[in-house]
Amino acid sequence: MTDRRETVPPPRAVVTVDTGTDSAPDRPTFVLVHGIGVSSRYFERLVPALAEEGRVVAVDLPGFGRAKPERPPHPLGIDDFAASVAVELDRLGVADAVIVGHSMGTQVAVSLARSRPGLVRALALLGPVMAPEDRKPLRAGTLLGLDIFREDARGNRIVIGDYLHCGVAWYLATLPAMLEYRIEEEVERIDVPVIVLRGGRDPIARDDWVARLAERTGGAATRIPSVAHLVMHGAPWRTAALIADTARVRP
């Protein structure tokens, strides 16, 4: 009997930044993936810094930012978000990319590396979530709220504006997927260079958790003092330099 079931395409991510192809074949493409509730807007300072090193592509995940119209009637899992990014990279002809994930975006980055290893040259995990002891909705929300008091005014304007645009319903629909994803288990199955980076004042991705996660990758945790969860916003050039160094390493 012929199987007539159709493959349902993943919800669409929306490419919000593409600095264009680069003539030098050894220069990588950096793909920026944001966290829960927000959008690619908070990468605004990182984009020009990374553009010195190669092509930069940023996406809004389905249901967030400019991809809010792509919001499906059902919650999405981390693997669904990763699939939506993969579709856009295929459309752009991007391969051998450095996937730069922040917060929940680190989970999406790891999932993408697991499902489509041929797309991924290296991973940069910025402010990774969540430590096992923090995987409860109230705890996670408290830590996210605490971070507001440690960010600069511009970062807060972007984040709060994006949260309001996202809305409570889609945030709460997505939250269980973020809390259930076991990034520390999945990252062990990845065979590309990985940098795990946190801001020294980050209340969410704390030193002990980031160190444990980095150990799973076979590497070491990296810390940038004086910045909080939005490490790439508070220290964009230093963050870009560390990511670029990782991109130059071959497994």
C-alpha positions, 0 to 999 in steps of 0.5 A: 500500500502506498503511504499517502501521508504528506510531509508537513513543512515546518513553520517559517522563520524569517531572515531579518539580516543578511549581509550578503555572500563573501568572495573569500571561501574561507570566511564563514557565515554566522547565523544568529538565533535569538531566545524566547520572547524576543527577536533578532533585534538584540543582535544589532551590535553584534552584526557589524562586529561579526560582519568584519569576519564573514557573512552574517544572517539573523533570523526571527523564529516562528511566532517571534518578531517579524515571524509573528505572522508565521505563528502556528495554532499549536506550540512548537518544540526546539526541534521545530524551531531548528527545522525552520532555521534549516529551511531558510539556510537551505534557501539561502544556500548556506552551509558550513555555518557558525550557528550563534545561539543566545539563551533559548537560541542555544538549544535551537543551535544544538538541535540544528547541529544534531539534525543537520550536521552538514550545515554546521561548522561550529557552535557559539552558545551565549548565555545557555539555558537552562540549568537543571535546578532552574527548569521550573516556570516560576524560577525561570521567569524570576531569573529573566526578570532579575536580568532586567536590572543588570542590562543597559537601557537600550538592551531593556528597551529592545527586550521589553518591546519584543516581549510585548510584541510576542505576547504572554500566550506565545511565550507561555506556549513556548516555555515548556519546550525550553524547560524540557530540552536537555541541552547538556545531553544533546551537546555531547553528541556534537562533533564540531568546535563549541564555545560556551560564553556568558556575561559575568553578571548573568543571573541565568547562565551562571558560572557553575552551569556554564562550566558544567555545560562546557565540560560536556563539549570537551572545552572550557567556559568563557566569561566576559566580566561586567555584562549580563545575559545579553553578553553580545549586546554588552560586549559585542566586539569581544563576543565577536572575536571569541566567536571568530576564533572558534570558527577558525578551529577545525575538529 
